[in-house]
Amino acid sequence: MSLITDFVVQNWIELAGAVAACIYLFFSIRQNILLWVCGIATSAFYIYVFAKAALYADMGLQFYYLMVSIYGWFVWARGGVTKHKSDMPVARLSVSMAIKLFVIHGVIYLVILIMLLHLPQKFGFAASSLPYLDALTTSAAIVATWMIARKYIENWLIWIFVDALSAGMYIYKEMWITTVLFVIYTVAAVIGFFAWQSDSTKTAEA
């Protein structure tokens, strides 16, 4: 019992972030606008967690999540809310929008990668851990988070890739709580895709 207690005490911030993230997932699958409140809480905890692990791109991503959570709240609220569920319809990416997002992702990836390879040493921080993978998951997550704010169903397909790859990274870093969280994320992304697809089909048939 003492081992469990010690583990909880030493990792309570990461645990709190994981719990908030799971609630965020539940609300996002159900298209509940409260997901953005949980997103703010999750980001606040994980800014500290990722900074401690020297995963600077993931840390910076949390600041972006904070801003997008505020943006997402207003976008979903503007689309209408009934009993906390967003009335904003689920959308699908057009070919032109998909191309734009792919190009934007490539640019963001290169910018983040260059920053991770050069900035930590310049400012006296520890070298970035797994910079290429960190930059890839971070840039993809930036695009996917914007997509969920606009309710593009394809955001879930990106999250499946990002979450599965991130879980592998966290295994390497021995961040076991976050590893379990991202395995849950991966499964939830699959569930989220089919849940949104079902909702989109019902809306189209109505």
Backbone as JSON Lines, residues from 0, in Angstrom:
{"i":0,"aa":"M","n":[0.83,-1.21,0.0],"ca":[0.0,0.0,0.0],"c":[0.86,1.26,0.0]}
{"i":1,"aa":"S","n":[1.97,1.21,0.76],"ca":[2.85,2.37,0.84],"c":[3.46,2.68,-0.52]}
{"i":2,"aa":"L","n":[3.74,1.62,-1.32],"ca":[4.29,1.83,-2.65],"c":[3.29,2.57,-3.53]}
{"i":3,"aa":"I","n":[2.02,2.17,-3.42],"ca":[0.97,2.83,-4.21],"c":[0.82,4.27,-3.76]}
{"i":4,"aa":"T","n":[0.82,4.47,-2.44],"ca":[0.68,5.82,-1.9],"c":[1.83,6.71,-2.34]}
{"i":5,"aa":"D","n":[3.04,6.17,-2.27],"ca":[4.22,6.94,-2.7],"c":[4.14,7.29,-4.18]}
{"i":6,"aa":"F","n":[3.67,6.32,-4.98],"ca":[3.55,6.56,-6.42],"c":[2.56,7.67,-6.7]}
{"i":7,"aa":"V","n":[1.41,7.63,-6.01],"ca":[0.37,8.65,-6.2],"c":[0.89,10.02,-5.79]}
{"i":8,"aa":"V","n":[1.56,10.08,-4.64],"ca":[2.09,11.36,-4.14],"c":[3.12,11.94,-5.11]}
{"i":9,"aa":"Q","n":[3.99,11.08,-5.63],"ca":[5.05,11.54,-6.52],"c":[4.54,11.9,-7.92]}
{"i":10,"aa":"N","n":[3.39,11.33,-8.29],"ca":[2.9,11.53,-9.66],"c":[1.48,12.11,-9.71]}
{"i":11,"aa":"W","n":[1.08,12.83,-8.66],"ca":[-0.31,13.27,-8.57],"c":[-0.69,14.25,-9.69]}
{"i":12,"aa":"I","n":[0.26,15.06,-10.13],"ca":[-0.05,16.01,-11.2],"c":[-0.34,15.27,-12.5]}
{"i":13,"aa":"E","n":[0.49,14.27,-12.81],"ca":[0.27,13.47,-14.01],"c":[-1.04,12.69,-13.91]}
{"i":14,"aa":"L","n":[-1.35,12.17,-12.71],"ca":[-2.6,11.44,-12.51],"c":[-3.81,12.36,-12.7]}
{"i":15,"aa":"A","n":[-3.72,13.56,-12.13],"ca":[-4.83,14.53,-12.26],"c":[-5.04,14.9,-13.72]}
{"i":16,"aa":"G","n":[-3.93,15.09,-14.44],"ca":[-4.04,15.4,-15.86],"c":[-4.67,14.27,-16.64]}
{"i":17,"aa":"A","n":[-4.31,13.03,-16.29],"ca":[-4.86,11.87,-16.98],"c":[-6.36,11.73,-16.74]}
{"i":18,"aa":"V","n":[-6.8,11.98,-15.5],"ca":[-8.22,11.9,-15.18],"c":[-9.0,12.97,-15.95]}
{"i":19,"aa":"A","n":[-8.48,14.2,-15.95],"ca":[-9.13,15.28,-16.68],"c":[-9.19,14.97,-18.17]}
{"i":20,"aa":"A","n":[-8.13,14.34,-18.69],"ca":[-8.08,13.99,-20.11],"c":[-9.12,12.93,-20.46]}
{"i":21,"aa":"C","n":[-9.32,11.97,-19.56],"ca":[-10.32,10.92,-19.8],"c":[-11.73,11.51,-19.83]}
{"i":22,"aa":"I","n":[-11.99,12.46,-18.93],"ca":[-13.3,13.14,-18.93],"c":[-13.46,13.94,-20.22]}
{"i":23,"aa":"Y","n":[-12.37,14.57,-20.65],"ca":[-12.36,15.31,-21.92],"c":[-12.75,14.4,-23.07]}
{"i":24,"aa":"L","n":[-12.16,13.2,-23.1],"ca":[-12.47,12.24,-24.16],"c":[-13.94,11.85,-24.16]}
{"i":25,"aa":"F","n":[-14.47,11.59,-22.97],"ca":[-15.88,11.19,-22.84],"c":[-16.79,12.28,-23.41]}
{"i":26,"aa":"F","n":[-16.52,13.52,-23.03],"ca":[-17.34,14.63,-23.5],"c":[-17.18,14.88,-24.99]}
{"i":27,"aa":"S","n":[-15.95,14.69,-25.51],"ca":[-15.73,14.95,-26.93],"c":[-16.46,13.94,-27.81]}
{"i":28,"aa":"I","n":[-16.47,12.68,-27.39],"ca":[-17.2,11.66,-28.14],"c":[-18.7,11.96,-28.15]}
{"i":29,"aa":"R","n":[-19.2,12.49,-27.03],"ca":[-20.62,12.8,-26.91],"c":[-20.96,14.2,-27.43]}
{"i":30,"aa":"Q","n":[-19.95,14.9,-27.97],"ca":[-20.11,16.26,-28.51],"c":[-20.65,17.21,-27.45]}
{"i":31,"aa":"N","n":[-20.2,17.0,-26.21],"ca":[-20.62,17.84,-25.09],"c":[-19.67,19.02,-24.98]}
{"i":32,"aa":"I","n":[-20.2,20.22,-24.93],"ca":[-19.39,21.43,-24.93],"c":[-18.48,21.54,-23.7]}
{"i":33,"aa":"L","n":[-18.8,20.79,-22.64],"ca":[-17.96,20.81,-21.45],"c":[-16.58,20.21,-21.68]}
{"i":34,"aa":"L","n":[-16.4,19.57,-22.84],"ca":[-15.08,19.02,-23.16],"c":[-14.03,20.11,-23.14]}
{"i":35,"aa":"W","n":[-14.4,21.34,-23.51],"ca":[-13.42,22.42,-23.58],"c":[-12.97,22.86,-22.2]}
{"i":36,"aa":"V","n":[-13.85,22.76,-21.2],"ca":[-13.46,23.06,-19.82],"c":[-12.43,22.03,-19.34]}
{"i":37,"aa":"C","n":[-12.71,20.76,-19.64],"ca":[-11.77,19.7,-19.27],"c":[-10.46,19.83,-20.03]}
{"i":38,"aa":"G","n":[-10.54,20.33,-21.26],"ca":[-9.33,20.55,-22.04],"c":[-8.41,21.56,-21.41]}
{"i":39,"aa":"I","n":[-8.99,22.61,-20.85],"ca":[-8.19,23.64,-20.16],"c":[-7.51,23.04,-18.94]}
{"i":40,"aa":"A","n":[-8.25,22.25,-18.16],"ca":[-7.68,21.63,-16.96],"c":[-6.57,20.65,-17.33]}
{"i":41,"aa":"T","n":[-6.8,19.83,-18.34],"ca":[-5.79,18.85,-18.77],"c":[-4.51,19.55,-19.19]}
{"i":42,"aa":"S","n":[-4.63,20.6,-19.97],"ca":[-3.45,21.32,-20.45],"c":[-2.66,21.93,-19.3]}
{"i":43,"aa":"A","n":[-3.35,22.47,-18.32],"ca":[-2.68,23.08,-17.19],"c":[-1.79,22.08,-16.45]}
{"i":44,"aa":"F","n":[-2.29,20.88,-16.25],"ca":[-1.5,19.84,-15.58],"c":[-0.34,19.36,-16.45]}
{"i":45,"aa":"Y","n":[-0.6,19.17,-17.73],"ca":[0.41,18.56,-18.59],"c":[1.51,19.54,-19.04]}
{"i":46,"aa":"I","n":[1.31,20.81,-18.88],"ca":[2.41,21.75,-19.11],"c":[3.57,21.4,-18.19]}
{"i":47,"aa":"Y","n":[3.25,21.14,-16.95],"ca":[4.28,20.77,-15.96],"c":[4.86,19.38,-16.26]}
{"i":48,"aa":"V","n":[3.99,18.42,-16.57],"ca":[4.43,17.04,-16.79],"c":[5.42,16.95,-17.95]}
{"i":49,"aa":"F","n":[5.1,17.59,-19.07],"ca":[5.96,17.51,-20.24],"c":[7.23,18.33,-20.09]}
{"i":50,"aa":"A","n":[7.16,19.42,-19.37],"ca":[8.37,20.21,-19.11],"c":[9.37,19.39,-18.31]}
{"i":51,"aa":"K","n":[8.86,18.67,-17.32],"ca":[9.72,17.83,-16.49],"c":[10.35,16.7,-17.3]}
{"i":52,"aa":"A","n":[9.65,16.2,-18.33],"ca":[10.14,15.09,-19.15],"c":[10.99,15.57,-20.32]}
{"i":53,"aa":"A","n":[11.2,16.88,-20.44],"ca":[11.97,17.49,-21.54],"c":[11.34,17.21,-22.9]}
{"i":54,"aa":"L","n":[10.02,17.08,-22.93],"ca":[9.28,16.96,-24.18],"c":[8.7,18.34,-24.48]}
{"i":55,"aa":"Y","n":[9.56,19.22,-24.99],"ca":[9.22,20.63,-25.08],"c":[8.13,20.92,-26.1]}
{"i":56,"aa":"A","n":[8.1,20.15,-27.19],"ca":[7.05,20.37,-28.18],"c":[5.69,20.02,-27.59]}
{"i":57,"aa":"D","n":[5.63,18.91,-26.86],"ca":[4.38,18.53,-26.2],"c":[3.98,19.57,-25.15]}
{"i":58,"aa":"M","n":[4.97,20.12,-24.47],"ca":[4.69,21.16,-23.48],"c":[4.1,22.39,-24.17]}
{"i":59,"aa":"G","n":[4.75,22.83,-25.26],"ca":[4.24,23.98,-25.99],"c":[2.86,23.73,-26.55]}
{"i":60,"aa":"L","n":[2.6,22.48,-26.92],"ca":[1.29,22.11,-27.46],"c":[0.19,22.36,-26.45]}
{"i":61,"aa":"Q","n":[0.5,22.2,-25.18],"ca":[-0.52,22.42,-24.15],"c":[-0.98,23.88,-24.1]}
{"i":62,"aa":"F","n":[-0.05,24.81,-24.36],"ca":[-0.44,26.22,-24.41],"c":[-1.39,26.46,-25.6]}
{"i":63,"aa":"Y","n":[-1.1,25.79,-26.7],"ca":[-1.97,25.87,-27.87],"c":[-3.34,25.3,-27.55]}
{"i":64,"aa":"Y","n":[-3.36,24.16,-26.83],"ca":[-4.63,23.55,-26.44],"c":[-5.48,24.51,-25.6]}
{"i":65,"aa":"L","n":[-4.81,25.26,-24.72],"ca":[-5.53,26.23,-23.9],"c":[-6.27,27.24,-24.78]}
{"i":66,"aa":"M","n":[-5.57,27.76,-25.78],"ca":[-6.18,28.75,-26.68],"c":[-7.29,28.14,-27.52]}
{"i":67,"aa":"V","n":[-7.05,26.93,-28.04],"ca":[-8.06,26.29,-28.87],"c":[-9.28,25.88,-28.05]}
{"i":68,"aa":"S","n":[-9.07,25.56,-26.79],"ca":[-10.21,25.21,-25.92],"c":[-11.16,26.4,-25.79]}
{"i":69,"aa":"I","n":[-10.59,27.59,-25.66],"ca":[-11.41,28.8,-25.59],"c":[-12.1,29.05,-26.93]}
{"i":70,"aa":"Y","n":[-11.33,28.88,-28.01],"ca":[-11.87,29.06,-29.36],"c":[-12.98,28.03,-29.64]}
{"i":71,"aa":"G","n":[-12.71,26.78,-29.28],"ca":[-13.69,25.73,-29.51],"c":[-14.99,25.96,-28.77]}
{"i":72,"aa":"W","n":[-14.86,26.46,-27.53],"ca":[-16.06,26.76,-26.74],"c":[-16.96,27.76,-27.47]}
{"i":73,"aa":"F","n":[-16.36,28.84,-27.97],"ca":[-17.15,29.88,-28.65],"c":[-17.72,29.39,-29.96]}
{"i":74,"aa":"V","n":[-16.95,28.59,-30.72],"ca":[-17.44,28.07,-32.0],"c":[-18.62,27.13,-31.79]}
{"i":75,"aa":"W","n":[-18.47,26.21,-30.84],"ca":[-19.55,25.26,-30.57],"c":[-20.77,25.97,-29.99]}
{"i":76,"aa":"A","n":[-20.54,26.94,-29.11],"ca":[-21.66,27.67,-28.51],"c":[-22.42,28.47,-29.58]}
{"i":77,"aa":"R","n":[-21.69,29.02,-30.52],"ca":[-22.31,29.79,-31.59],"c":[-23.16,28.89,-32.48]}
{"i":78,"aa":"G","n":[-22.77,27.61,-32.58],"ca":[-23.53,26.66,-33.38],"c":[-24.78,26.16,-32.69]}
{"i":79,"aa":"G","n":[-24.94,26.53,-31.4],"ca":[-26.1,26.1,-30.63],"c":[-25.79,24.96,-29.69]}
{"i":80,"aa":"V","n":[-26.38,24.98,-28.5],"ca":[-26.13,23.94,-27.5],"c":[-27.45,23.53,-26.86]}
{"i":81,"aa":"T","n":[-27.74,22.22,-26.84],"ca":[-28.93,21.69,-26.2],"c":[-28.51,20.69,-25.14]}
{"i":82,"aa":"K","n":[-28.8,21.0,-23.87],"ca":[-28.41,20.15,-22.75],"c":[-26.91,19.82,-22.81]}
{"i":83,"aa":"H","n":[-26.12,20.84,-23.02],"ca":[-24.66,20.77,-23.09],"c":[-24.14,20.15,-24.39]}
{"i":84,"aa":"K","n":[-25.0,19.51,-25.2],"ca":[-24.53,18.91,-26.44],"c":[-24.58,19.95,-27.56]}
{"i":85,"aa":"S","n":[-23.49,20.02,-28.32],"ca":[-23.4,20.97,-29.42],"c":[-24.38,20.61,-30.54]}
{"i":86,"aa":"D","n":[-25.11,21.61,-31.03],"ca":[-26.03,21.4,-32.15],"c":[-25.32,21.63,-33.48]}
{"i":87,"aa":"M","n":[-24.08,22.07,-33.43],"ca":[-23.3,22.3,-34.64],"c":[-23.1,20.97,-35.37]}
{"i":88,"aa":"P","n":[-23.47,20.87,-36.65],"ca":[-23.4,19.58,-37.36],"c":[-21.97,19.11,-37.6]}
{"i":89,"aa":"V","n":[-21.8,17.79,-37.63],"ca":[-20.51,17.2,-37.96],"c":[-20.24,17.44,-39.44]}
{"i":90,"aa":"A","n":[-19.01,17.86,-39.76],"ca":[-18.65,18.17,-41.15],"c":[-17.59,17.21,-41.66]}
{"i":91,"aa":"R","n":[-17.4,17.2,-42.98],"ca":[-16.36,16.38,-43.59],"c":[-15.43,17.28,-44.4]}
{"i":92,"aa":"L","n":[-14.15,16.92,-44.41],"ca":[-13.17,17.71,-45.13],"c":[-13.39,17.63,-46.64]}
{"i":93,"aa":"S","n":[-13.28,18.78,-47.3],"ca":[-13.25,18.79,-48.75],"c":[-11.82,18.47,-49.18]}
{"i":94,"aa":"V","n":[-11.64,18.13,-50.44],"ca":[-10.29,17.81,-50.94],"c":[-9.39,19.02,-50.81]}
{"i":95,"aa":"S","n":[-9.91,20.2,-51.13],"ca":[-9.1,21.42,-51.07],"c":[-8.68,21.74,-49.64]}
{"i":96,"aa":"M","n":[-9.6,21.56,-48.69],"ca":[-9.25,21.81,-47.28],"c":[-8.24,20.79,-46.78]}
{"i":97,"aa":"A","n":[-8.39,19.54,-47.21],"ca":[-7.44,18.49,-46.8],"c":[-6.03,18.82,-47.29]}
{"i":98,"aa":"I","n":[-5.93,19.31,-48.52],"ca":[-4.62,19.68,-49.08],"c":[-4.02,20.85,-48.3]}
{"i":99,"aa":"K","n":[-4.85,21.83,-48.0],"ca":[-4.39,23.0,-47.23],"c":[-3.85,22.57,-45.86]}
{"i":100,"aa":"L","n":[-4.6,21.7,-45.19],"ca":[-4.18,21.25,-43.86],"c":[-2.91,20.41,-43.92]}
{"i":101,"aa":"F","n":[-2.75,19.64,-44.99],"ca":[-1.54,18.83,-45.16],"c":[-0.32,19.74,-45.32]}
{"i":102,"aa":"V","n":[-0.46,20.78,-46.11],"ca":[0.64,21.73,-46.31],"c":[0.95,22.47,-45.01]}
{"i":103,"aa":"I","n":[-0.11,22.92,-44.33],"ca":[0.07,23.62,-43.06],"c":[0.78,22.72,-42.05]}
{"i":104,"aa":"H","n":[0.38,21.45,-42.01],"ca":[1.02,20.5,-41.11],"c":[2.51,20.38,-41.41]}
{"i":105,"aa":"G","n":[2.86,20.31,-42.7],"ca":[4.27,20.19,-43.07],"c":[5.09,21.38,-42.62]}
{"i":106,"aa":"V","n":[4.53,22.56,-42.78],"ca":[5.23,23.78,-42.36],"c":[5.41,23.81,-40.84]}
{"i":107,"aa":"I","n":[4.33,23.48,-40.12],"ca":[4.39,23.48,-38.66],"c":[5.42,22.46,-38.18]}
{"i":108,"aa":"Y","n":[5.45,21.28,-38.82],"ca":[6.4,20.24,-38.44],"c":[7.83,20.73,-38.57]}
{"i":109,"aa":"L","n":[8.16,21.36,-39.68],"ca":[9.52,21.83,-39.91],"c":[9.9,22.91,-38.9]}
{"i":110,"aa":"V","n":[8.99,23.83,-38.62],"ca":[9.26,24.9,-37.66],"c":[9.53,24.32,-36.27]}
{"i":111,"aa":"I","n":[8.66,23.4,-35.84],"ca":[8.82,22.79,-34.52],"c":[10.11,21.99,-34.44]}
{"i":112,"aa":"L","n":[10.42,21.23,-35.49],"ca":[11.63,20.42,-35.5],"c":[12.89,21.28,-35.37]}
{"i":113,"aa":"I","n":[12.94,22.35,-36.14],"ca":[14.09,23.26,-36.07],"c":[14.23,23.84,-34.67]}
{"i":114,"aa":"M","n":[13.11,24.21,-34.06],"ca":[13.14,24.76,-32.71],"c":[13.64,23.73,-31.7]}
{"i":115,"aa":"L","n":[13.16,22.5,-31.84],"ca":[13.55,21.45,-30.9],"c":[15.03,21.09,-31.02]}
{"i":116,"aa":"L","n":[15.56,21.17,-32.24],"ca":[16.96,20.8,-32.45],"c":[17.94,21.87,-32.01]}
{"i":117,"aa":"H","n":[17.48,23.12,-31.94],"ca":[18.43,24.21,-31.7],"c":[18.17,25.05,-30.44]}
{"i":118,"aa":"L","n":[16.9,25.26,-30.1],"ca":[16.61,26.19,-29.0],"c":[16.98,25.7,-27.6]}
{"i":119,"aa":"P","n":[16.73,24.41,-27.25],"ca":[17.04,23.99,-25.87],"c":[18.49,24.26,-25.46]}
{"i":120,"aa":"Q","n":[19.44,23.88,-26.33],"ca":[20.85,24.09,-26.0],"c":[21.18,25.57,-25.91]}
{"i":121,"aa":"K","n":[20.56,26.35,-26.79],"ca":[20.83,27.78,-26.81],"c":[20.43,28.46,-25.51]}
{"i":122,"aa":"F","n":[19.36,27.97,-24.89],"ca":[18.88,28.58,-23.65],"c":[19.27,27.78,-22.4]}
{"i":123,"aa":"G","n":[20.14,26.8,-22.59],"ca":[20.68,26.07,-21.44],"c":[19.79,24.98,-20.89]}
{"i":124,"aa":"F","n":[18.79,24.53,-21.67],"ca":[17.93,23.44,-21.23],"c":[18.49,22.11,-21.71]}
{"i":125,"aa":"A","n":[17.99,21.02,-21.15],"ca":[18.39,19.7,-21.62],"c":[17.94,19.52,-23.06]}
{"i":126,"aa":"A","n":[18.72,18.77,-23.84],"ca":[18.37,18.54,-25.24],"c":[16.99,17.9,-25.35]}
{"i":127,"aa":"S","n":[16.26,18.28,-26.37],"ca":[14.92,17.73,-26.56],"c":[14.98,16.22,-26.75]}
{"i":128,"aa":"S","n":[14.08,15.52,-26.11],"ca":[14.03,14.07,-26.21],"c":[13.15,13.68,-27.4]}
{"i":129,"aa":"L","n":[13.67,12.8,-28.28],"ca":[12.93,12.32,-29.45],"c":[12.37,13.48,-30.29]}
{"i":130,"aa":"P","n":[13.21,14.38,-30.74],"ca":[12.72,15.59,-31.42],"c":[11.91,15.34,-32.68]}
{"i":131,"aa":"Y","n":[12.3,14.34,-33.49],"ca":[11.59,14.1,-34.75],"c":[10.19,13.58,-34.51]}
{"i":132,"aa":"L","n":[10.06,12.62,-33.59],"ca":[8.74,12.09,-33.26],"c":[7.91,13.12,-32.5]}
{"i":133,"aa":"D","n":[8.56,13.84,-31.6],"ca":[7.88,14.86,-30.82],"c":[7.3,15.93,-31.73]}
{"i":134,"aa":"A","n":[8.09,16.35,-32.72],"ca":[7.62,17.36,-33.68],"c":[6.48,16.83,-34.53]}
{"i":135,"aa":"L","n":[6.56,15.55,-34.92],"ca":[5.53,14.95,-35.77],"c":[4.19,14.86,-35.04]}
{"i":136,"aa":"T","n":[4.21,14.32,-33.83],"ca":[2.95,14.18,-33.09],"c":[2.38,15.54,-32.71]}
{"i":137,"aa":"T","n":[3.26,16.48,-32.4],"ca":[2.8,17.81,-32.0],"c":[2.16,18.55,-33.17]}
{"i":138,"aa":"S","n":[2.81,18.54,-34.32],"ca":[2.26,19.24,-35.49],"c":[0.94,18.62,-35.93]}
{"i":139,"aa":"A","n":[0.86,17.29,-35.9],"ca":[-0.39,16.62,-36.27],"c":[-1.5,16.93,-35.27]}
{"i":140,"aa":"A","n":[-1.14,17.0,-33.99],"ca":[-2.13,17.3,-32.96],"c":[-2.65,18.73,-33.08]}
{"i":141,"aa":"I","n":[-1.78,19.64,-33.49],"ca":[-2.2,21.03,-33.69],"c":[-3.31,21.1,-34.74]}
{"i":142,"aa":"V","n":[-3.09,20.41,-35.84],"ca":[-4.08,20.38,-36.93],"c":[-5.36,19.68,-36.48]}
{"i":143,"aa":"A","n":[-5.21,18.54,-35.8],"ca":[-6.38,17.76,-35.37],"c":[-7.22,18.51,-34.35]}
{"i":144,"aa":"T","n":[-6.57,19.28,-33.47],"ca":[-7.31,20.02,-32.45],"c":[-8.15,21.12,-33.09]}
{"i":145,"aa":"W","n":[-7.59,21.79,-34.09],"ca":[-8.37,22.8,-34.82],"c":[-9.55,22.13,-35.51]}
{"i":146,"aa":"M","n":[-9.32,20.93,-36.06],"ca":[-10.38,20.21,-36.77],"c":[-11.53,19.82,-35.85]}
{"i":147,"aa":"I","n":[-11.2,19.45,-34.61],"ca":[-12.28,19.08,-33.69],"c":[-13.08,20.32,-33.28]}
{"i":148,"aa":"A","n":[-12.4,21.47,-33.22],"ca":[-13.1,22.72,-32.92],"c":[-14.09,23.07,-34.02]}
{"i":149,"aa":"R","n":[-13.76,22.69,-35.26],"ca":[-14.64,22.93,-36.41],"c":[-15.56,21.73,-36.68]}
{"i":150,"aa":"K","n":[-15.42,20.68,-35.87],"ca":[-16.22,19.46,-35.94],"c":[-16.05,18.7,-37.26]}
{"i":151,"aa":"Y","n":[-14.82,18.65,-37.77],"ca":[-14.5,17.79,-38.91],"c":[-14.3,16.37,-38.39]}
{"i":152,"aa":"I","n":[-15.05,15.42,-38.92],"ca":[-15.0,14.05,-38.43],"c":[-13.63,13.41,-38.6]}
{"i":153,"aa":"E","n":[-12.88,13.85,-39.61],"ca":[-11.57,13.26,-39.89],"c":[-10.55,13.53,-38.79]}
{"i":154,"aa":"N","n":[-10.88,14.42,-37.86],"ca":[-9.95,14.68,-36.75],"c":[-9.64,13.39,-36.0]}
{"i":155,"aa":"W","n":[-10.63,12.49,-35.93],"ca":[-10.44,11.24,-35.19],"c":[-9.42,10.33,-35.86]}
{"i":156,"aa":"L","n":[-9.36,10.35,-37.18],"ca":[-8.39,9.52,-37.89],"c":[-6.96,9.98,-37.59]}
{"i":157,"aa":"I","n":[-6.79,11.3,-37.52],"ca":[-5.46,11.83,-37.16],"c":[-5.12,11.48,-35.73]}
{"i":158,"aa":"W","n":[-6.11,11.55,-34.84],"ca":[-5.85,11.24,-33.43],"c":[-5.47,9.78,-33.22]}
{"i":159,"aa":"I","n":[-6.04,8.89,-34.01],"ca":[-5.66,7.47,-33.9],"c":[-4.17,7.31,-34.14]}
{"i":160,"aa":"F","n":[-3.68,7.95,-35.21],"ca":[-2.25,7.91,-35.53],"c":[-1.41,8.59,-34.45]}
{"i":161,"aa":"V","n":[-1.8,9.8,-34.06],"ca":[-1.03,10.57,-33.08],"c":[-0.97,9.86,-31.73]}
{"i":162,"aa":"D","n":[-2.11,9.37,-31.27],"ca":[-2.17,8.76,-29.95],"c":[-1.39,7.45,-29.88]}
{"i":163,"aa":"A","n":[-1.48,6.64,-30.93],"ca":[-0.75,5.37,-30.96],"c":[0.76,5.63,-30.97]}
{"i":164,"aa":"L","n":[1.21,6.58,-31.79],"ca":[2.63,6.92,-31.86],"c":[3.1,7.53,-30.55]}
{"i":165,"aa":"S","n":[2.28,8.37,-29.95],"ca":[2.63,9.0,-28.67],"c":[2.77,7.96,-27.56]}
{"i":166,"aa":"A","n":[1.89,6.96,-27.57],"ca":[1.97,5.9,-26.56],"c":[3.33,5.21,-26.63]}
{"i":167,"aa":"G","n":[3.81,4.97,-27.85],"ca":[5.13,4.38,-28.01],"c":[6.23,5.28,-27.47]}
{"i":168,"aa":"M","n":[6.1,6.58,-27.68],"ca":[7.08,7.52,-27.16],"c":[7.13,7.51,-25.64]}
{"i":169,"aa":"Y","n":[5.96,7.45,-25.04],"ca":[5.9,7.51,-23.58],"c":[6.36,6.21,-22.94]}
{"i":170,"aa":"I","n":[6.22,5.1,-23.65],"ca":[6.8,3.85,-23.17],"c":[8.32,4.0,-23.11]}
{"i":171,"aa":"Y","n":[8.88,4.57,-24.16],"ca":[10.33,4.81,-24.22],"c":[10.78,5.72,-23.07]}
{"i":172,"aa":"K","n":[9.95,6.72,-22.74],"ca":[10.28,7.66,-21.68],"c":[9.92,7.14,-20.29]}
{"i":173,"aa":"E","n":[9.32,5.95,-20.24],"ca":[8.89,5.33,-18.99],"c":[7.88,6.2,-18.22]}
{"i":174,"aa":"M","n":[7.02,6.87,-18.98],"ca":[5.93,7.67,-18.39],"c":[4.68,6.79,-18.43]}
{"i":175,"aa":"W","n":[4.57,5.9,-17.44],"ca":[3.6,4.82,-17.54],"c":[2.15,5.29,-17.42]}
{"i":176,"aa":"I","n":[1.89,6.29,-16.6],"ca":[0.52,6.8,-16.48],"c":[0.07,7.39,-17.81]}
{"i":177,"aa":"T","n":[0.95,8.2,-18.39],"ca":[0.62,8.83,-19.67],"c":[0.55,7.81,-20.79]}
{"i":178,"aa":"T","n":[1.35,6.74,-20.72],"ca":[1.27,5.66,-21.71],"c":[-0.12,5.02,-21.69]}
{"i":179,"aa":"V","n":[-0.59,4.67,-20.49],"ca":[-1.93,4.08,-20.37],"c":[-2.98,5.05,-20.9]}
{"i":180,"aa":"L","n":[-2.81,6.35,-20.57],"ca":[-3.75,7.37,-21.03],"c":[-3.82,7.39,-22.56]}
{"i":181,"aa":"F","n":[-2.67,7.3,-23.22],"ca":[-2.67,7.41,-24.67],"c":[-3.12,6.12,-25.36]}
{"i":182,"aa":"V","n":[-3.01,4.99,-24.68],"ca":[-3.62,3.76,-25.2],"c":[-5.15,3.93,-25.16]}
{"i":183,"aa":"I","n":[-5.64,4.48,-24.06],"ca":[-7.07,4.77,-23.93],"c":[-7.48,5.77,-25.0]}
{"i":184,"aa":"Y","n":[-6.66,6.8,-25.2],"ca":[-6.92,7.79,-26.25],"c":[-7.09,7.13,-27.62]}
{"i":185,"aa":"T","n":[-6.2,6.2,-27.93],"ca":[-6.23,5.54,-29.24],"c":[-7.54,4.79,-29.45]}
{"i":186,"aa":"V","n":[-7.93,4.04,-28.43],"ca":[-9.2,3.29,-28.5],"c":[-10.37,4.27,-28.58]}
{"i":187,"aa":"A","n":[-10.31,5.33,-27.78],"ca":[-11.4,6.31,-27.76],"c":[-11.52,7.03,-29.09]}
{"i":188,"aa":"A","n":[-10.39,7.26,-29.77],"ca":[-10.42,7.92,-31.08],"c":[-11.18,7.07,-32.1]}
{"i":189,"aa":"V","n":[-10.99,5.76,-32.02],"ca":[-11.74,4.85,-32.91],"c":[-13.23,4.93,-32.59]}
{"i":190,"aa":"I","n":[-13.55,4.9,-31.3],"ca":[-14.96,4.99,-30.88],"c":[-15.54,6.34,-31.3]}
{"i":191,"aa":"G","n":[-14.75,7.4,-31.11],"ca":[-15.2,8.74,-31.46],"c":[-15.53,8.87,-32.93]}
{"i":192,"aa":"F","n":[-14.68,8.28,-33.78],"ca":[-14.92,8.36,-35.22],"c":[-16.26,7.73,-35.59]}
{"i":193,"aa":"F","n":[-16.52,6.53,-35.08],"ca":[-17.76,5.84,-35.43],"c":[-18.98,6.52,-34.8]}
{"i":194,"aa":"A","n":[-18.79,7.09,-33.6],"ca":[-19.9,7.8,-32.95],"c":[-20.28,9.04,-33.75]}
{"i":195,"aa":"W","n":[-19.28,9.81,-34.17],"ca":[-19.56,11.01,-34.97],"c":[-20.11,10.63,-36.34]}
{"i":196,"aa":"Q","n":[-19.61,9.53,-36.9],"ca":[-20.1,9.09,-38.21],"c":[-21.58,8.71,-38.12]}
{"i":197,"aa":"S","n":[-21.93,8.03,-37.04],"ca":[-23.32,7.65,-36.83],"c":[-24.2,8.88,-36.67]}
{"i":198,"aa":"D","n":[-23.72,9.86,-35.91],"ca":[-24.48,11.09,-35.7],"c":[-24.63,11.85,-37.02]}
{"i":199,"aa":"S","n":[-23.58,11.86,-37.83],"ca":[-23.63,12.54,-39.13],"c":[-24.65,11.89,-40.05]}
{"i":200,"aa":"T","n":[-24.7,10.56,-40.03],"ca":[-25.65,9.82,-40.86],"c":[-27.08,10.12,-40.44]}
{"i":201,"aa":"K","n":[-27.34,10.16,-39.13],"ca":[-28.68,10.45,-38.62],"c":[-29.12,11.86,-39.0]}
{"i":202,"aa":"T","n":[-28.15,12.81,-38.94],"ca":[-28.46,14.19,-39.29],"c":[-28.82,14.3,-40.76]}
{"i":203,"aa":"A","n":[-28.07,13.58,-41.61],"ca":[-28.31,13.63,-43.06],"c":[-29.65,13.01,-43.42]}
{"i":204,"aa":"E","n":[-30.07,11.99,-42.64],"ca":[-31.33,11.31,-42.94],"c":[-32.54,12.06,-42.39]}
{"i":205,"aa":"A","n":[-32.28,12.98,-41.42],"ca":[-33.39,13.7,-40.79],"c":[-34.05,14.68,-41.76]}
